[in-house]
Amino acid sequence: MPAVLVTGGGSGIGAEVCRVLAAAGWQVAAADLRPPEGGHELDTTDEAGWERVLDAVWPLDGLVNCAGIRDRAPLEELELAAFERMMAVHVTGCFLGTRGVARRWRTEERSGAVVNISSVTATHAVAGQVHYVTAKGAIAALTRAAAVELGPTGTRVNAIAPGIIRTPMTADRLGDPDQTAWLLSRVPAGRVGEPAEIASAVQFLLSDAASYVNGVLLPVDGGWAAG
Ligand SMILES: NC(=O)c1ccc[n+]([C@@H]2O[C@H](COP(=O)([O-])OP(=O)(O)OC[C@H]3O[C@@H](n4cnc5c(N)ncnc54)[C@H](O)[C@@H]3O)[C@@H](O)[C@H]2O)c1
């Protein structure tokens, strides 16, 4: 049975990824600041924490870097601490996780698959979230760089760029009719996406069905990025 670790597995997209992968026959471990029952406590910015969790769940065949935070502030009011925390949770987190599994796979002369959760904002910026947009763009770049470097070992590193998905992270925006109307004006599908629609893309990128897919940023956004 292939094994996978999912960060952010305690809520929203990550929780659904855990459910879908388990149903597909994966042995699933979740890691989160607030882990689900049986999951592992992890702050993705914590280097020692990553090693502790990887030691506990190893061996792995896949890693899904899904943990994330989102808040809003105009550029001129954005505090340095908020900018740096956003970069750390998302970018440092993806770096530490990808480095951790890559080192172990290389030592064992085997390979695996990493899926990083970026965002449509990596390619289509929105106002009021400079830190989030920057972090998600960096995840897309980290994904390409890691894919190029690890490709010769057989390891694949891909990213998904979700559009607007119904989760606790977006509950405030989707509770505001004006925000919802603005968001949906960007989405040719004319509706909000569901976590299951991201989880199925994660499942594909982890699987052998994607054996020749490496370094992509796959939009799963109802067509937002096509516009
Ligand atoms: N919901 C959307 O519309 C949307 C769109 C694009 C991208 N994303 C991305 O998808 C991912 C999942 O988001 P979601 O919508 O499911 O949000 P969510 O808030 O439901 O889940 C995020 C999870 O990450 C965990 N987390 C936060 N900081 C952490 C840290 N430092 N270490 C470990 N865990 C941490 C939280 O505890 C939570 O369980 C995030 O990376 C988010 O940026 C979401």
PDBQT file of the ligand as one rigid body, heavy atoms in Angstrom, charges set to zero:
ROOT
HETATM    1  N1  LIG A 301      -9.816  27.545  -0.264  1.00  0.00    +0.000 N 
HETATM    2  C1  LIG A 301      -9.386  28.146  -1.379  1.00  0.00    +0.000 C 
HETATM    3  O1  LIG A 301     -10.131  28.805  -2.112  1.00  0.00    +0.000 OA
HETATM    4  C2  LIG A 301      -7.945  28.022  -1.769  1.00  0.00    +0.000 A 
HETATM    5  C3  LIG A 301      -7.553  28.539  -3.003  1.00  0.00    +0.000 A 
HETATM    6  C4  LIG A 301      -6.227  28.435  -3.405  1.00  0.00    +0.000 A 
HETATM    7  C5  LIG A 301      -5.319  27.814  -2.576  1.00  0.00    +0.000 A 
HETATM    8  N2  LIG A 301      -5.708  27.329  -1.384  1.00  0.00    +0.000 N 
HETATM    9  C6  LIG A 301      -4.707  26.688  -0.549  1.00  0.00    +0.000 C 
HETATM   10  O2  LIG A 301      -5.133  25.400  -0.192  1.00  0.00    +0.000 OA
HETATM   11  C7  LIG A 301      -4.506  25.026   1.044  1.00  0.00    +0.000 C 
HETATM   12  C8  LIG A 301      -5.577  24.513   1.999  1.00  0.00    +0.000 C 
HETATM   13  O3  LIG A 301      -6.456  25.591   2.285  1.00  0.00    +0.000 OA
HETATM   14  P1  LIG A 301      -7.943  25.393   2.816  1.00  0.00    +0.000 P 
HETATM   15  O4  LIG A 301      -8.794  26.262   2.007  1.00  0.00    +0.000 OA
HETATM   16  O5  LIG A 301      -8.250  23.952   2.931  1.00  0.00    +0.000 OA
HETATM   17  O6  LIG A 301      -7.813  26.091   4.254  1.00  0.00    +0.000 OA
HETATM   18  P2  LIG A 301      -8.153  25.597   5.729  1.00  0.00    +0.000 P 
HETATM   19  O7  LIG A 301      -7.974  26.793   6.570  1.00  0.00    +0.000 OA
HETATM   20  O8  LIG A 301      -9.448  24.866   5.760  1.00  0.00    +0.000 OA
HETATM   21  O9  LIG A 301      -6.995  24.536   6.047  1.00  0.00    +0.000 OA
HETATM   22  C9  LIG A 301      -5.671  24.939   6.230  1.00  0.00    +0.000 C 
HETATM   23  C10 LIG A 301      -5.039  23.986   7.228  1.00  0.00    +0.000 C 
HETATM   24  O10 LIG A 301      -3.638  24.335   7.332  1.00  0.00    +0.000 OA
HETATM   25  C11 LIG A 301      -3.292  24.262   8.700  1.00  0.00    +0.000 C 
HETATM   26  N3  LIG A 301      -2.131  25.099   8.968  1.00  0.00    +0.000 N 
HETATM   27  C12 LIG A 301      -2.065  26.463   8.937  1.00  0.00    +0.000 A 
HETATM   28  N4  LIG A 301      -0.821  26.862   9.252  1.00  0.00    +0.000 NA
HETATM   29  C13 LIG A 301      -0.098  25.745   9.483  1.00  0.00    +0.000 A 
HETATM   30  C14 LIG A 301       1.252  25.512   9.832  1.00  0.00    +0.000 A 
HETATM   31  N5  LIG A 301       2.122  26.519  10.038  1.00  0.00    +0.000 N 
HETATM   32  N6  LIG A 301       1.663  24.234   9.973  1.00  0.00    +0.000 NA
HETATM   33  C15 LIG A 301       0.805  23.203   9.795  1.00  0.00    +0.000 A 
HETATM   34  N7  LIG A 301      -0.486  23.362   9.466  1.00  0.00    +0.000 NA
HETATM   35  C16 LIG A 301      -0.924  24.620   9.309  1.00  0.00    +0.000 A 
HETATM   36  C17 LIG A 301      -4.525  24.743   9.455  1.00  0.00    +0.000 C 
HETATM   37  O11 LIG A 301      -4.481  24.325  10.809  1.00  0.00    +0.000 OA
HETATM   38  C18 LIG A 301      -5.642  24.089   8.630  1.00  0.00    +0.000 C 
HETATM   39  O12 LIG A 301      -5.952  22.801   9.134  1.00  0.00    +0.000 OA
HETATM   40  C19 LIG A 301      -3.780  26.266   1.544  1.00  0.00    +0.000 C 
HETATM   41  O13 LIG A 301      -2.414  26.179   1.192  1.00  0.00    +0.000 OA
HETATM   42  C20 LIG A 301      -4.448  27.383   0.762  1.00  0.00    +0.000 C 
HETATM   43  O14 LIG A 301      -3.616  28.510   0.631  1.00  0.00    +0.000 OA
HETATM   44  C21 LIG A 301      -6.986  27.418  -0.946  1.00  0.00    +0.000 A 
ENDROOT
TORSDOF 0
